[in-house]
Amino acid sequence: MEADFNELFDDGFAINVLRDVTPAHFRASLRWLRSMSESERWNLSEHEISILLDIKASDLQSFSERSSEINSSDAYFEVVERISLLLKLSKFLKMMSLSGEVAASDRLFLAPNFFNGCSIKQLLLENNSMYNFYTVVSNLSLLTDITTVVQLSSTSE
């Protein structure tokens, strides 16, 4: 059984959709996700994007076209929350790549055996529950903290 997200992850990973996201923000976040989906980045197909966002592939285009219609529907909220978690995930991966290069952080997303014997991409596609999204992001946050400590200790020697 999945626990209440607010109890498990009360550290600001998600955003308040109705307060913080304008139609322009939503369109920009969809453009960002599409750019991350390119073959030289995260290599996500339209079908895989729809799995990550937990919407029908046919609804993906509709969400893009209707992005100017901000509403409080559960489906809209969850799509925005999922994109916000993917943005956070991307940020943590960039922080973890020792070089700080985009290509290096993209490779971490696709790296086999990153989590429990599979890549982050595979893990999220095989189990796209919100609980799993939050778990992955939370674990990356911890790994980022550890990476930062290791980097700081190696520079102080």
C-alpha positions in Angstrom: 0.0 0.0 0.0 1.3 3.4 -0.9 1.7 5.9 1.9 0.5 9.5 1.8 3.0 11.5 -0.2 2.7 14.5 2.1 3.9 12.5 5.0 6.7 10.7 3.1 8.1 13.6 1.0 7.4 16.8 2.8 10.4 18.6 1.4 9.0 20.7 -1.5 9.6 18.3 -4.4 6.2 19.0 -6.0 4.7 22.4 -6.7 1.4 23.9 -6.0 -0.2 23.6 -9.4 -3.0 26.1 -9.1 -0.7 28.7 -7.5 2.6 28.3 -9.3 1.8 27.1 -12.8 0.6 29.4 -15.5 -0.3 28.3 -19.1 3.1 29.6 -20.2 4.9 27.5 -17.5 3.0 24.4 -18.6 3.8 24.9 -22.3 7.5 25.5 -21.4 7.5 22.3 -19.3 6.1 20.3 -22.1 8.7 21.7 -24.5 11.4 20.9 -22.0 10.1 17.3 -21.7 10.0 16.9 -25.5 13.6 18.3 -25.8 14.7 15.8 -23.1 13.1 13.0 -25.1 15.3 13.4 -28.1 17.4 10.4 -29.0 20.7 12.0 -27.9 19.2 12.9 -24.5 16.8 10.5 -22.7 15.6 8.8 -25.8 11.9 8.7 -25.0 9.2 7.9 -27.6 5.8 9.6 -27.6 4.4 6.4 -26.1 7.0 6.4 -23.3 6.3 10.1 -22.6 2.6 9.2 -22.2 3.5 6.4 -19.8 5.7 8.7 -17.7 2.9 11.3 -17.6 0.3 8.6 -17.1 -1.9 9.7 -19.9 -3.1 8.1 -23.1 -0.7 8.7 -26.0 -3.6 10.3 -27.9 -4.1 12.8 -25.0 -0.5 14.0 -25.1 -1.1 16.3 -28.1 -4.4 17.4 -26.6 -2.6 18.4 -23.4 -0.2 20.5 -25.4 -3.0 22.2 -27.4 -5.1 22.9 -24.3 -2.3 24.1 -22.1 -3.8 27.6 -22.1 -6.8 26.2 -20.2 -5.5 25.9 -16.7 -7.9 24.0 -14.6 -8.0 22.0 -11.4 -8.7 18.6 -12.8 -6.9 15.7 -11.2 -5.4 14.7 -14.6 -3.9 18.1 -15.2 -2.5 18.3 -11.6 -0.9 14.9 -12.0 0.7 15.7 -15.3 2.2 18.9 -13.9 3.4 17.1 -10.8 5.0 14.4 -12.9 6.8 17.0 -15.1 8.0 18.8 -12.0 9.4 15.6 -10.6 11.2 14.9 -13.9 12.7 18.4 -13.8 13.9 17.7 -10.3 15.3 14.4 -11.4 17.2 16.1 -14.2 18.6 18.7 -11.8 19.8 16.0 -9.4 21.4 14.0 -12.3 23.3 17.1 -13.4 24.5 17.7 -9.9 25.7 14.1 -9.6 27.6 14.1 -12.9 31.1 14.9 -11.8 31.7 17.0 -14.9 28.4 18.8 -14.6 28.0 18.2 -18.4 24.5 17.7 -19.8 25.6 14.6 -21.8 27.0 13.0 -18.6 23.8 13.6 -16.7 21.7 12.2 -19.6 23.9 9.0 -19.5 23.0 8.6 -15.8 19.3 8.5 -16.7 20.0 5.7 -19.2 22.7 3.9 -17.2 21.9 0.2 -16.6 22.0 -1.0 -13.1 21.5 2.5 -11.6 18.6 1.5 -9.4 17.9 -2.1 -8.4 19.5 -3.5 -11.6 17.8 -1.2 -14.1 18.1 2.3 -15.5 16.1 5.2 -14.1 14.2 5.3 -17.4 13.4 1.6 -17.2 12.4 1.9 -13.6 9.9 4.7 -14.2 8.5 3.1 -17.3 7.9 -0.2 -15.6 6.3 1.3 -12.6 5.0 4.8 -13.3 3.2 5.3 -10.0 3.6 8.6 -8.2 5.0 6.7 -5.2 7.8 5.4 -7.5 8.5 8.8 -9.0 8.8 10.3 -5.5 11.0 7.4 -4.3 13.4 7.8 -7.3 13.6 11.5 -6.8 14.1 11.2 -3.1 16.9 8.6 -3.6 18.6 10.8 -6.1 18.4 13.7 -3.6 20.3 11.5 -1.1 22.8 10.4 -3.7 23.3 14.0 -4.7 24.1 14.9 -1.0 26.6 12.1 -0.8 28.2 13.1 -4.1 28.5 16.7 -2.9 30.2 15.6 0.3 32.7 13.3 -1.6 33.5 16.2 -4.0 34.0 18.6 -1.2 36.2 16.3 0.8 38.4 15.5 -2.3 38.9 19.2 -3.0 39.9 20.0 0.5 42.8 17.4 0.5 
